């Protein structure tokens, strides 16, 4: 929120001088005006009042040129105010300093000087100037001490002194209860202090005066309070007032993402980008959302637009954009390019765990397992709570047959917060599925479903490591847990079939493979598994048909070829 600044009033008499000056005059009169200090001083004040700041400054300077040592308080006040409005804050401070040499009890000048120092980031000096305004309590012009208290509150907030800032805003409102800007700042400060109900009430109080701004501030407080649905509704109301605010569309989209409502998030990001195509923040968040739903080509374009955009990243940064671009390239199987982009991200931030993860995944796909493992190890060292990186590390360790180490990585993945969602871990979901706090609320059902699917993937992969260690019972338990969390887990059902075949529980294995086949018809792995279960059951003809079906999909699958040939030889020997 910018400091509230109020110019000095303009009297009717001054306006009449300006009007008369527009009447055609003789050359002699015009020459007189060019040298008339009072004419230019009045022009300075009138033009300031009309917010014609560039011409006002020129008039002020002309007057001062005519009388360099003038101590006309109205002239110097107008000059200082005009410099402030033109954002020439350092010159404004110097101008106020000159004015205060001979008008030391001008409280409004002390206040406006404090506002200029605030804009220069000199918050301690700003507070000192504002305290002087309140101390002398002299000329406030058309304003009041409320303005000094308000600006003092702004400076204190910048210094992180929220309690003192709140007290300052309260003092401002004691003097002027209708100061909507002070009410809004009070809302934001209460929110920063964690007093969310009071913050929301303050925002509601300001809604009539500044509806869109108050609704946005209320949304921020609601978001901090965990009231995501209510915050989205506040943004919706703000957008009804001002539908052309790209930032509000972006903030609303971010909240839709928090609820796992990706399509709604995309719709809001698209609205933001229609208004401001150069918005780096909207484009990069849109890229991340598109990556999440598997639309990698469009994600790639959006990330490129973010990198070429306005550079306003909000809570993101260029490293995040390069890494999201890397994610899109991984999705498109362009692994060398994905590594290059992950390294671009790491050149910006060497401690970016997500970029190390992407580099590791890309190296894994290129079968550079040692390098992949090194990258993923770096990711979990930087962020031990990075569940996805632990999961990826487990898969690589399993790939290189380090099954016991893989199990350790899977356990880490199961016990760390999923996608950094507070208190949402796979272990918690498995052990306490009916008591997960907010995650069981209807508005979070998409997040919880996504979390369960992620946990099911870990458990299904974990079962492979256990199976390779011949720990069949725990492998079976792991597949069952995966299926409970995600009944459509192809890996869960398939791996269950594999384990059951080794346990010689062929009928149950066949049932598991048939469930897998419903999820993924014509999958040659599943068809081969069905064949193995049928062989165990003595259903050789059906088994042969299953192996033939697998080879119709992939004629080069060695296991299906081997089992088919064994059965054909067996049939021949029986003739």
C-alpha positions in Angstrom: 0.0 0.0 0.0 1.4 3.4 -1.0 1.6 6.2 1.7 -1.5 8.4 1.6 -0.5 11.8 0.5 -2.8 14.8 0.4 -1.9 18.1 -1.3 -2.5 21.4 0.2 -5.9 23.1 -0.5 -6.3 25.8 -3.2 -8.4 28.9 -2.4 -11.0 30.4 -4.7 -8.9 33.5 -4.9 -5.9 31.7 -6.3 -8.1 30.0 -9.0 -9.4 33.4 -10.1 -5.8 34.5 -10.7 -5.1 31.5 -12.9 -8.3 32.1 -14.9 -7.5 35.8 -15.5 -4.0 34.9 -16.6 -5.4 33.0 -19.6 -7.0 36.1 -21.0 -5.0 37.7 -23.9 -2.8 40.5 -22.7 -0.5 43.0 -24.2 3.2 42.3 -24.8 4.0 44.8 -22.0 1.8 42.9 -19.6 3.2 39.5 -20.6 6.7 40.8 -20.1 5.7 42.0 -16.6 4.3 38.5 -15.8 7.5 36.8 -16.8 9.2 38.8 -14.1 6.4 38.7 -11.6 7.3 36.4 -8.6 3.7 36.4 -7.2 2.3 35.4 -10.6 4.6 32.3 -10.9 4.2 31.4 -7.2 0.4 31.4 -7.7 0.7 29.5 -10.9 2.8 26.9 -9.0 0.0 26.4 -6.4 -2.9 26.4 -8.9 -1.2 23.9 -11.3 -0.4 21.7 -8.3 -4.1 21.8 -7.3 -5.0 20.7 -10.8 -2.5 17.8 -10.6 -0.6 19.3 -13.6 2.6 18.5 -11.9 5.2 19.0 -14.6 4.0 22.5 -15.4 3.5 23.2 -11.7 7.2 22.4 -11.1 8.3 24.6 -14.0 6.2 27.5 -12.5 7.7 26.8 -9.0 11.2 26.9 -10.3 10.5 30.1 -12.2 9.3 31.8 -9.0 12.4 30.6 -7.1 14.7 31.8 -9.9 13.1 35.3 -9.5 13.5 35.1 -5.7 16.1 32.5 -4.7 16.0 33.3 -1.1 12.2 33.4 -0.9 10.6 32.1 2.3 7.1 31.9 0.9 5.8 28.7 2.7 3.0 28.2 0.1 5.5 28.2 -2.8 7.9 25.8 -1.1 5.1 23.5 0.1 3.7 23.3 -3.4 7.1 22.7 -4.9 7.8 19.9 -2.4 4.4 18.3 -2.9 4.9 18.4 -6.7 8.3 16.7 -6.5 6.7 14.0 -4.3 4.0 13.4 -6.9 6.6 13.2 -9.6 8.3 10.5 -7.5 11.5 12.6 -7.2 11.6 11.7 -3.6 15.2 12.8 -2.7 14.6 16.2 -4.2 11.2 16.4 -2.3 13.0 15.7 1.0 15.5 18.5 0.3 12.7 20.8 -0.6 10.8 20.0 2.6 14.0 20.5 4.6 14.3 24.1 3.2 10.6 24.8 3.9 11.0 23.5 7.5 13.9 25.8 8.2 11.6 28.8 8.3 8.3 26.9 9.0 9.3 24.4 11.6 5.8 23.8 13.0 4.4 22.8 9.6 3.3 19.3 10.7 1.9 18.5 7.2 5.4 19.2 5.7 7.0 17.0 8.4 4.5 14.2 7.5 5.0 14.5 3.8 8.8 14.5 4.3 8.3 11.3 6.2 6.3 9.8 3.3 9.1 10.7 0.9 11.7 9.1 3.1 9.5 6.0 3.3 9.5 5.8 -0.5 13.3 6.0 -0.4 13.4 3.0 1.9 14.7 5.1 4.8 12.2 3.9 7.3 13.9 4.9 10.6 14.3 8.5 9.2 10.7 8.5 8.0 9.5 7.5 11.5 11.6 10.3 13.0 10.1 12.9 10.7 6.6 11.6 11.4 7.2 11.8 15.1 8.4 15.4 14.7 5.1 16.1 12.9 3.1 14.8 15.9 5.4 16.5 18.4 5.1 20.0 17.0 1.4 19.4 16.2 1.3 22.7 14.3 -0.1 23.3 10.8 -1.9 20.3 9.3 -3.4 22.1 6.4 -6.5 20.2 5.2 -5.2 17.0 6.9 -4.9 15.9 10.5 -2.5 13.9 12.8 -4.2 10.8 11.4 -2.1 11.1 8.3 1.2 11.0 10.3 0.0 8.0 12.4 -1.0 6.2 9.2 2.4 6.8 7.5 4.2 5.9 10.8 2.4 2.6 10.8 3.5 1.9 7.2 7.2 2.5 8.1 6.9 0.3 11.2 5.5 -2.5 9.1 8.5 -2.3 6.8 10.7 -2.7 9.9 8.8 -5.8 10.9 7.4 -4.0 14.0 3.8 -5.2 13.5 2.5 -4.6 17.0 3.8 -1.0 17.0 2.4 -0.6 13.4 -1.0 -1.8 14.6 -1.0 0.7 17.4 -0.2 3.5 14.9 -3.1 2.5 12.6 -5.4 2.4 15.6 -4.4 5.9 16.6 -5.0 7.1 13.1 -8.5 5.5 13.2 -9.2 7.1 16.6 -8.8 10.5 14.9 -10.4 9.6 11.6 -12.6 6.4 11.9 -13.4 6.5 8.2 -9.8 6.3 6.9 -10.3 3.3 4.7 -6.6 3.0 3.9 -5.8 2.8 7.6 -8.5 0.2 8.0 -7.0 -1.9 5.2 -3.5 -1.7 6.6 -4.9 -2.7 10.0 -6.4 -5.7 8.2 -3.1 -6.7 6.7 -1.2 -6.2 10.0 -3.7 -8.3 12.0 -3.3 -11.0 9.4 0.5 -10.8 9.7 0.1 -11.2 13.5 -2.1 -14.3 13.0 -5.2 -12.6 14.3 -7.3 -13.7 11.3 -10.8 -13.2 12.5 -10.0 -9.5 13.5 -8.2 -9.1 10.1 -11.2 -10.3 8.1 -13.6 -8.0 10.1 -11.3 -5.0 9.4 -11.3 -5.8 5.7 -15.1 -6.1 5.7 -15.2 -2.7 7.4 -13.3 -1.1 4.4 -15.3 -2.9 1.8 -17.7 -0.1 1.0 -15.0 2.5 0.5 -12.5 0.4 -1.5 -14.3 -2.8 -2.4 -11.8 -4.5 -4.7 -8.8 -3.7 -2.5 -10.6 -4.7 0.7 -11.8 -8.0 -0.8 -8.3 -8.8 -2.0 -6.9 -8.1 1.5 -9.6 -10.2 3.0 -8.7 -13.1 0.6 -5.1 -12.8 1.8 -6.2 -13.1 5.5 -8.5 -16.0 4.7 -5.8 -17.8 2.9 -3.4 -17.4 5.8 -6.2 -18.7 8.1 -6.5 -21.8 5.9 -9.9 -20.7 4.6 -9.0 -21.5 1.0 -12.6 -21.8 -0.3 -13.6 -18.6 1.4 -10.5 -16.8 0.0 -11.4 -18.0 -3.6 -14.9 -16.5 -3.1 -13.4 -13.2 -2.0 -11.2 -13.1 -5.1 -14.3 -13.9 -7.1 -16.1 -10.8 -5.6 -13.0 -8.7 -6.2 -13.0 -9.7 -9.9 -16.7 -8.9 -10.2 -15.7 -5.3 -9.2 -12.5 -5.2 -11.3 -12.3 -8.1 -13.9 -9.2 -6.6 -15.5 -6.8 -7.3 -12.6 -4.4 -9.9 -13.8 -2.8 -10.3 -10.4 -6.1 -11.2 -8.8 -6.8 -13.8 -11.4 -3.3 -15.2 -10.8 -3.8 -15.3 -7.0 -7.2 -17.0 -7.4 -5.6 -19.6 -9.7 -2.9 -20.4 -7.1 -5.6 -21.1 -4.6 -7.4 -23.4 -7.0 -4.1 -25.3 -7.3 -4.0 -25.7 -3.5 -7.3 -27.6 -3.8 -6.0 -29.7 -6.6 -8.5 -28.1 -9.0 -6.2 -27.8 -12.0 -8.8 -27.1 -14.7 -10.2 -24.1 -12.7 -6.6 -23.0 -12.0 -5.8 -23.1 -15.7 -9.0 -21.1 -16.5 -7.9 -18.3 -14.1 -4.3 -18.3 -15.3 -5.6 -18.0 -18.9 -7.7 -15.0 -17.9 -4.7 -13.4 -16.2 -2.6 -14.0 -19.4 -5.3 -12.5 -21.6 -5.0 -9.3 -19.6 -1.2 -9.4 -19.3 0.5 -11.9 -21.7 3.9 -10.8 -20.3 3.1 -11.9 -16.7 6.0 -14.1 -15.7 4.2 -15.3 -12.6 1.0 -16.3 -14.3 2.9 -18.0 -17.2 5.2 -20.0 -15.0 2.4 -21.1 -12.7 0.4 -22.1 -15.8 3.4 -24.1 -17.0 3.6 -26.0 -13.7 -0.2 -26.8 -13.8 0.1 -28.0 -17.4 3.0 -30.2 -16.4 1.0 -31.7 -13.6 -1.8 -32.7 -15.9 0.6 -34.0 -18.6 0.1 -31.3 -21.2 3.8 -31.0 -21.8 3.9 -29.2 -25.2 1.7 -26.3 -23.9 3.6 -26.3 -20.7 6.9 -25.8 -22.6 5.4 -22.8 -24.4 4.1 -21.2 -21.2 7.5 -21.6 -19.5 9.2 -20.0 -22.4 6.7 -17.1 -22.2 7.5 -16.8 -18.5 11.2 -16.5 -19.1 10.7 -13.9 -21.8 8.1 -12.1 -19.7 8.0 -9.0 -17.4 10.3 -10.5 -14.7 7.7 -10.1 -12.0 7.9 -13.5 -10.4 6.0 -13.1 -7.1 7.1 -16.0 -4.9 8.7 -17.8 -7.9 11.9 -17.0 -9.8 13.7 -17.7 -13.1 15.2 -20.9 -11.7 11.8 -22.2 -11.1 10.8 -21.4 -14.7 13.8 -23.2 -16.1 13.2 -26.3 -13.9 9.5 -26.4 -14.9 10.7 -26.2 -18.6 12.9 -29.1 -17.7 9.9 -31.1 -16.4 8.0 -30.5 -19.6 11.0 -31.8 -21.6 11.2 -34.9 -19.4 7.5 -35.4 -20.2 8.3 -35.1 -23.9 11.2 -37.6 -23.5 13.8 -34.9 -24.5 16.2 -35.9 -21.7 19.4 -34.1 -22.9 17.5 -30.8 -23.2 15.9 -31.5 -19.8 19.3 -31.8 -18.2 20.5 -28.6 -19.9 17.5 -26.7 -18.4 17.9 -28.2 -15.0 21.5 -27.1 -15.1 20.3 -23.6 -16.1 18.2 -23.6 -13.0 21.1 -24.8 -10.9 23.3 -22.0 -12.3 20.8 -19.6 -10.8 20.4 -21.5 -7.5 22.8 -24.3 -6.8 20.7 -25.4 -3.8 17.5 -25.9 -5.8 16.6 -29.5 -4.8 13.8 -29.8 -7.4 16.4 -29.1 -10.2 18.7 -31.8 -8.9 15.7 -34.1 -8.9 14.9 -33.3 -12.6 18.6 -33.8 -13.5 18.6 -37.1 -11.8 15.4 -38.3 -13.5 16.7 -37.3 -16.9 20.0 -39.1 -16.3 18.1 -42.2 -15.1 16.1 -42.3 -18.4 19.5 -42.1 -20.2 20.6 -45.1 -18.2 23.4 -43.1 -16.5 22.5 -44.6 -13.2 25.5 -43.6 -11.1 25.2 -39.9 -12.2 21.4 -40.1 -11.6 21.9 -41.4 -8.1 24.4 -38.7 -7.3 22.0 -36.0 -8.4 19.1 -37.4 -6.4 21.3 -37.8 -3.4 22.1 -34.1 -3.7 18.3 -33.4 -3.9 17.5 -35.2 -0.6 20.5 -33.8 1.2 19.3 -30.3 0.3 15.7 -31.2 1.3 15.3 -34.3 3.5 11.5 -33.8 3.3 11.4 -34.1 -0.5 9.2 -37.2 -0.9 9.3 -37.4 -4.7 13.2 -37.3 -4.7 13.3 -40.2 -2.2 10.9 -42.2 -4.3 13.0 -41.6 -7.4 16.1 -42.5 -5.6 14.4 -45.8 -4.5 13.5 -46.6 -8.1 17.1 -46.0 -9.3 18.6 -48.1 -6.5 16.1 -50.9 -7.3 17.1 -50.6 -11.0 20.8 -51.2 -10.2 19.8 -54.1 -7.9 20.6 -52.3 -4.6 17.3 -53.5 -3.1 18.0 -53.0 0.6 19.1 -49.4 -0.1 16.1 -49.0 -2.3 13.8 -50.0 0.6 15.4 -47.4 2.8 14.7 -44.7 0.2 11.1 -45.9 -0.1 10.6 -45.7 3.6 11.8 -42.2 3.6 9.4 -41.4 0.8 6.5 -42.9 2.8 7.3 -40.9 5.9 7.9 -37.4 4.4 5.2 -34.9 3.6 3.7 -35.4 0.1 4.4 -32.4 -2.1 5.3 -30.5 1.0 1.7 -30.7 2.3 1.8 -30.2 6.0 1.1 -33.4 8.1 0.2 -35.4 4.9 2.4 -38.5 4.6 1.8 -41.9 3.2 2.3 -43.5 6.6 -0.3 -41.2 8.1 -2.8 -42.0 5.3 -2.2 -45.8 5.8 -2.5 -45.8 9.6 -5.0 -43.0 10.1 -7.1 -42.8 7.0 -10.3 -41.7 8.7 -8.6 -38.9 10.8 -6.5 -36.7 8.5 -7.8 -33.3 9.7 -8.5 -30.9 6.9 -7.4 -33.4 4.2 -10.6 -35.3 4.7 -12.7 -32.2 4.0 -14.6 -32.3 0.7 -12.7 -29.3 -0.7 -9.4 -31.2 -0.4 -10.7 -34.4 -2.0 -8.6 -33.9 -5.1 -5.4 -33.3 -3.1 -6.1 -36.4 -1.0 -6.8 -38.6 -4.0 -3.6 -37.4 -5.7 -1.7 -38.1 -2.5 -3.1 -41.6 -2.3 -2.2 -42.4 -5.9 1.4 -41.2 -5.2 1.6 -43.4 -2.1 0.2 -46.3 -4.1 3.0 -45.9 -6.7 5.7 -45.9 -3.9 4.2 -49.1 -2.4 3.9 -50.9 -5.7 7.5 -50.1 -6.4 8.5 -51.1 -2.9 6.9 -54.5 -3.5 9.4 -55.1 -6.4 12.4 -54.6 -4.1 10.9 -56.9 -1.5 10.1 -59.5 -4.1 13.7 -59.4 -5.3 14.8 -60.0 -1.7 12.4 -63.0 -1.7 10.4 -61.4 1.1 7.2 -62.4 -0.5 4.8 -61.9 2.3 5.8 -58.2 2.8 5.9 -57.8 -1.0 2.3 -59.0 -1.1 1.3 -56.7 1.8 2.9 -53.8 0.0 0.8 -54.5 -3.2 -2.3 -54.8 -1.1 -1.7 -51.5 0.5 -1.1 -49.9 -2.9 -4.4 -51.3 -4.2 -6.3 -50.1 -1.1 -5.1 -46.5 -1.8 -5.6 -46.7 -5.5 -7.9 -49.5 -6.8 -6.8 -48.6 -10.3 -3.1 -49.0 -9.7 -1.8 -51.1 -12.6 1.5 -51.7 -11.0 -0.2 -52.7 -7.7 -2.4 -55.4 -9.4 0.4 -56.6 -11.7 3.0 -56.9 -9.0 0.5 -58.7 -6.8 0.1 -61.2 -9.6 3.9 -61.7 -9.8 4.2 -62.3 -6.1 1.2 -64.7 -6.0 2.7 -66.8 -8.9 5.9 -67.2 -6.9 3.8 -68.2 -3.9 2.0 -70.7 -6.2 -1.3 -69.1 -5.4 -2.3 -69.3 -9.1 -6.0 -68.6 -8.9 -5.5 -65.4 -6.8 -2.7 -64.4 -9.2 -5.0 -64.9 -12.2 -7.6 -62.7 -10.5 -4.9 -60.0 -9.9 -3.8 -60.1 -13.5 -7.4 -59.8 -14.7 -7.8 -56.7 -12.6 -4.7 -55.3 -14.2 -6.0 -56.2 -17.7 -9.2 -54.2 -17.1 -7.0 -51.2 -16.3 -4.6 -51.7 -19.2 -6.0 -54.0 -22.0 -3.6 -55.6 -24.4 -0.6 -55.0 -22.1 1.9 -57.7 -23.0 3.4 -57.9 -19.5 -0.1 -58.5 -18.0 -1.0 -61.0 -20.7 2.2 -62.9 -20.1 1.5 -62.9 -16.3 -2.0 -64.3 -17.0 -0.3 -67.1 -19.0 2.0 -68.0 -16.2 -0.9 -68.2 -13.7 -2.9 -70.4 -16.1 0.1 -72.7 -16.5 0.2 -73.0 -12.8 -3.5 -73.9 -12.8 -3.0 -76.5 -15.5 -5.0 -74.5 -18.0 -2.3 -74.9 -20.8 -4.5 -74.1 -23.8 -5.7 -70.9 -22.2 -2.1 -70.1 -21.2 -0.9 -70.6 -24.8 -3.6 -68.2 -26.0 -2.5 -65.6 -23.4 1.2 -65.9 -24.5 0.1 -65.6 -28.2 -1.9 -62.5 -27.3 1.2 -61.0 -25.6 3.3 -61.7 -28.7 0.8 -60.1 -31.0 1.3 -56.9 -29.0 5.1 -57.3 -28.7 6.6 -60.1 -30.9 10.0 -59.6 -29.2 9.0 -60.2 -25.6 11.4 -63.0 -24.6 9.5 -64.4 -21.6 6.3 -64.8 -23.6 8.3 -66.4 -26.5 10.0 -68.8 -24.1 6.7 -69.8 -22.3 4.8 -70.2 -25.6 7.6 -72.4 -27.0 7.7 -74.6 -23.9 3.9 -75.2 -24.1 4.1 -76.0 -27.8 6.8 -78.6 -27.1 4.7 -80.0 -24.3 1.7 -80.3 -26.6 3.8 -82.0 -29.2 5.1 -84.5 -26.7 1.6 -85.4 -25.8 0.7 -86.4 -29.3 
